[in-house]
Amino acid sequence: MNLTFSLTPLLALVAGLLILVVPRLLSYIVALYLIVIGLVGLLGGSLGIR
């Protein structure tokens, strides 16, 4: 049985749990997400792990 992991769903899960535990983190998590997505888009990378 082969298991493959993708980074994006894992990050979304962690971020969602952190927001539930500490709602004040919402703005920081959203800002960090937007910065990472912007950098990945500009640099032409991919967030998936192969």
C-alpha positions as CSV (number, residue, x, y, z in Angstrom):
1,M,0.0,0.0,0.0
2,N,1.4,3.4,-1.0
3,L,0.7,6.5,0.9
4,T,1.4,9.9,-0.6
5,F,1.2,13.1,1.4
6,S,0.5,16.6,0.1
7,L,1.7,19.6,2.0
8,T,-1.3,21.8,1.3
9,P,-4.1,19.7,3.0
10,L,-1.8,19.1,5.9
11,L,-1.2,22.9,6.3
12,A,-4.9,23.6,6.0
13,L,-5.7,21.0,8.7
14,V,-3.1,22.5,11.1
15,A,-4.2,26.0,10.4
16,G,-7.8,25.1,11.0
17,L,-7.0,23.5,14.3
18,L,-4.9,26.5,15.4
19,I,-7.8,28.8,14.5
20,L,-10.2,26.7,16.6
21,V,-7.8,26.8,19.6
22,V,-6.6,30.4,19.3
23,P,-9.0,32.5,17.2
24,R,-6.7,35.5,17.4
25,L,-4.3,33.6,15.1
26,L,-6.7,33.9,12.2
27,S,-5.3,37.1,10.7
28,Y,-1.7,35.8,11.1
29,I,-2.5,32.5,9.5
30,V,-4.3,34.1,6.6
31,A,-1.5,36.6,6.0
32,L,1.1,33.9,6.1
33,Y,-0.9,31.7,3.7
34,L,-1.3,34.6,1.2
35,I,2.5,35.4,1.4
36,V,3.4,31.8,0.8
37,I,1.0,31.4,-2.1
38,G,2.2,34.6,-3.6
39,L,5.9,33.6,-3.4
40,V,5.2,30.2,-4.8
41,G,3.3,31.8,-7.7
42,L,6.1,34.2,-8.4
43,L,8.8,31.6,-8.2
44,G,6.9,29.0,-10.2
45,G,7.1,26.3,-7.5
46,S,4.7,23.7,-6.3
47,L,3.4,23.1,-2.8
48,G,3.0,19.3,-3.4
49,I,5.5,16.8,-2.1
50,R,6.3,13.9,-4.4
